[in-house]
């Protein structure tokens, strides 16, 4: 079901892989340090808990990993509700701080036609007040996280970038996963280029690829972008999500373009974060690029078919798509 030409694969969405492969990580849970924002996605008539870091952590936890969320909420009702919900998701709140400096994070969601979703981020927010003590750094390091997830939004302030640098120094053996999630007004070209250079693994969408191409001079064609990025920055793997067209992944030297699964989309918020968790899951399990792409597309599509960034779902449902 996969067709190879040199090192380029085209993967149909009907690709079938042994379901036991997806479940094997349940026997080898892996600690993943997840640094970033916790916020409420506020719609016209409702609000749902989210933030890229929290979404990723929750979906990684569903896949059997031990997600160590490092963030902060405010000393307000939104913060209390967020902390309660995070605990209910099965995530530890050991590294979730509470602050009175700033209110709990909020993103006002503007839903456009098709997959066009825009976020208006209110700053400063509680996660901007995150301050890691020496003791907390020691406690985190004692968990021996094998991966460190980070994004752009949290790192866009001087204090946020300093926290990231501190964790990078404290966790030298952790594989560094940079999921860009660029938000208008919350990044600079200098910051993005620095974060790309720190990463071992990167994930971005097609729109972000064009922006990064302009910032860095990397090619705008997807495969060339991935291969040149690996050569320039030393990435182990690069992933580009393509919305309804699926994804492209360069891993283990193989470039894969995998078609998406057709679903009735409820909303796309959180689908990219679920995809990211499934992508890392596949890398942890040492799957081929074909297998990683097929599974990550399934998980992303399943979450997009349900409302909210962190809906209930199971691995079995993803495999059954």
Number of C-alpha atoms within 10 A of each C-alpha: 10 13 11 13 7 8 11 16 19 17 23 18 19 13 14 13 13 8 12 8 12 22 14 13 17 12 9 11 15 21 20 23 27 25 26 27 30 31 29 20 23 18 13 9 5 7 15 17 22 26 24 29 24 28 26 29 31 27 29 26 21 22 20 18 22 21 27 26 26 24 26 30 31 24 17 15 12 18 23 15 12 23 22 12 13 21 12 10 16 13 19 16 16 14 20 18 20 22 21 12 16 19 25 29 27 26 22 16 18 14 16 9 6 10 13 9 13 15 15 15 19 13 15 15 23 26 29 27 21 24 16 17 9 10 9 13 15 12 13 19 16 10 14 15 20 16 20 25 26 24 24 22 24 26 24 17 16 10 15 21 17 14 17 21 14 14 19 16 10 14 22 12 13 21 18 23 25 23 25 22 19 18 14 12 10 15 18 14 13 10 15 21 14 11 22 21 16 18 21 19 22 26 23 20 19 18 12 17 22 16 14 21 14 13 14 14 11 19 18 16 12 20 20 13 21 26 21 16 21 20 11 11 14 16 23 18 24 23 26 23 27 17 18 15 14 24 23 28 27 26 24 14 14 17 26 28 26 29 22 24 20 15 15 11 15 13 18 23 25 25 28 28 28 29 27 29 25 28 26 18 22 23 18 16 15 12 17 14 24 25 22 23 30 29 26 27 30 26 28 27 27 29 29 24 17 21 16 21 27 25 16 13 14 12 17 11 11 18 17 10 16
